[in-house]
Amino acid sequence: MKIITKKSYPDLFEKVLAGEKTFDMRVADFDIQPGDILEQVEVNYDGTPTGRKVRHVVGEVLRTKEIDFWKQEDIDQYGYQVMSLAERVD
């Protein structure tokens, strides 16, 4: 287990604190594994830290380069959509 620290802008940071945003999507330029700690440090839009931070244990990690079941032209046209699964309904 390791701690990975990343910056987070105020609007997204607030949603994480409120429990509204239960996922994080980043460019995959660092190694993170399930069980690691993601520490989000709030920064203003000019990059200065606000002094607030929040930590979460990382669950599932999905790397989009490993997904090969969509056509590249569809990805280019529509992009990706990431959804949080909040509540199970049967």
Order of alpha helices (4+ residues) and beta strands (2+ residues): beta-alpha-beta-beta-alpha
